[in-house]
Amino acid sequence: MEAFDRLPGEISHLVSEFSSIPIFGTLRLGLTQYTFWLIVSSIVLLALVFAYVRRISLVPRGIFANAMEVCINFVADGMGKQIIGATWEKHFPFLATVFFFILVNNVVGVIPGMKPGSGTISTTAAIAVVVFIYFVFVGMRQHGVGGYLKSLAPAGVGFPLNVLVWLIELVSMLLRPITLAIRLFCNMFAGHIVMGSFALMVALFAEPLIQELTVSNALGAVPAFIFAAILFVIYAIEIFVAFVQAYVFTMLTAVYIQGAEAEGH
């Protein structure tokens, strides 16, 4: 029971912010735990990109090079060619950047002791806004400002129904970055909190046994083994979710780009 009593406080600590980091004198830099791991994830992503560029060859060799090739081809074929179509190549760098940025942040967040940079709404909202600006720019470049706005309404719908449909489509378009941001944030934040909660329960129930090996402490630590088994399953699921969320976000980005380039809905 003592372990359960301590759990709320430990979870609050789990979601708390990092203390401000002293820079010089009284100047301090405030970083939340998610911002810190976002920076770490960005450094990891850059390291992966440079490592892959150095290993580029006609025939990829090694597990790392082949794994990167599989991911790159997955984005190119599964989201570029199949969804966007003929113009996929010019959008591929953007799609690949979005996919790998989200994927690395998600995977880093699954590692024990780390946090997903994508587990905060400010990060996911920033990515979603960038996606929104990108596909709107693509649409306006393709059709012109007036032509793109006009293309929101399906062709062949008469007045005044076309005005109503246009307003609905406009609101739908404006909601896209919000739904993108919230979907990714909720999945990664909730998953991290669930994993962290079970990890805390393992530690809290096992702590007395670690401090003193007695029969009563051993019996009291039995729930720790149960929670550890559940935690193992959750980790496997969260690794899968990390890939799925990166795919869903990027896939929807490709759909929005394709829609922006299309002549009409």
Salt bridges, closest charged atoms under 4 A:
ASP77 OD1 - LYS81 NZ 3.22
GLU207 OE1 - ARG6 NH1 2.97
GLU261 OE2 - LYS90 NZ 3.66
GLU261 OE2 - HIS91 NE2 2.76
